[in-house]
Amino acid sequence: MIAAFLNKEDIHVSTAAKIYKVHENEVTRLCEQCQNSKLWYYLRYFSFGLSQRLYISRTDASLLIKEYFESFLR
């Protein structure tokens, strides 16, 4: 995230690309992936809240959170 910020990139697009394992060119500002990635900041990474906002199971929310941390905390 720091690199994206320093390079003046869209942090939400960068985050969505990493979480969903796609190239940044495949993520648009209005796409579902980008919108979902913004929720990470507002929900503070809690699986229950994330599952409620994305209408997915808590297990799936936990997996997305795990992917998020694996992508950014290497």
C-alpha positions as CSV (number, residue, x, y, z in Angstrom):
1,M,0.0,0.0,0.0
2,I,2.8,2.4,0.8
3,A,4.3,1.9,-2.7
4,A,0.9,2.6,-4.3
5,F,0.5,5.7,-2.2
6,L,4.0,7.0,-3.0
7,N,3.4,6.3,-6.7
8,K,0.1,8.3,-6.5
9,E,-1.8,5.2,-7.6
10,D,-5.4,4.5,-6.7
11,I,-5.0,2.5,-3.4
12,H,-8.5,1.0,-3.8
13,V,-7.7,-0.3,-7.3
14,S,-4.3,-1.6,-6.1
15,T,-6.0,-3.3,-3.1
16,A,-8.7,-4.9,-5.3
17,A,-6.1,-6.2,-7.8
18,K,-4.1,-7.9,-5.0
19,I,-7.1,-9.3,-3.2
20,Y,-8.7,-10.7,-6.3
21,K,-5.4,-11.6,-7.9
22,V,-6.0,-9.7,-11.2
23,H,-4.0,-7.1,-13.0
24,E,-4.8,-3.5,-12.0
25,N,-5.9,-2.9,-15.6
26,E,-8.8,-5.3,-15.0
27,V,-10.1,-3.3,-12.1
28,T,-12.2,-0.2,-12.7
29,R,-13.2,2.4,-10.2
30,L,-16.9,1.4,-10.5
31,C,-16.4,-2.4,-10.6
32,E,-17.7,-4.6,-7.8
33,Q,-14.1,-5.7,-6.8
34,C,-13.0,-2.1,-6.3
35,Q,-16.0,-1.1,-4.3
36,N,-15.7,-4.2,-2.2
37,S,-12.0,-3.4,-1.6
38,K,-13.0,0.0,-0.1
39,L,-14.9,-1.8,2.6
40,W,-11.7,-3.1,4.1
41,Y,-10.9,0.3,5.3
42,Y,-14.3,1.0,6.8
43,L,-14.9,-2.3,8.4
44,R,-11.4,-2.7,10.0
45,Y,-11.0,-6.2,8.7
46,F,-13.6,-7.9,11.0
47,S,-14.9,-11.0,9.2
48,F,-18.4,-10.6,10.7
49,G,-18.9,-7.1,9.5
50,L,-17.3,-7.9,6.1
51,S,-19.6,-10.9,5.6
52,Q,-22.6,-8.8,6.4
53,R,-21.6,-6.0,4.0
54,L,-20.6,-8.3,1.1
55,Y,-23.4,-10.8,1.7
56,I,-21.0,-13.7,2.0
57,S,-20.3,-16.3,4.7
58,R,-18.0,-15.5,7.6
59,T,-15.7,-18.2,6.3
60,D,-15.4,-16.6,2.9
61,A,-14.9,-13.2,4.6
62,S,-12.1,-14.7,6.7
63,L,-10.5,-16.1,3.6
64,L,-10.6,-12.7,1.9
65,I,-9.1,-11.1,4.9
66,K,-6.4,-13.8,5.0
67,E,-5.7,-13.1,1.3
68,Y,-5.5,-9.3,2.0
69,F,-2.9,-9.8,4.7
70,E,-0.9,-12.3,2.7
71,S,-0.8,-9.8,-0.2
72,F,0.2,-6.8,1.9
73,L,2.3,-8.2,4.8
74,R,4.9,-10.2,3.0
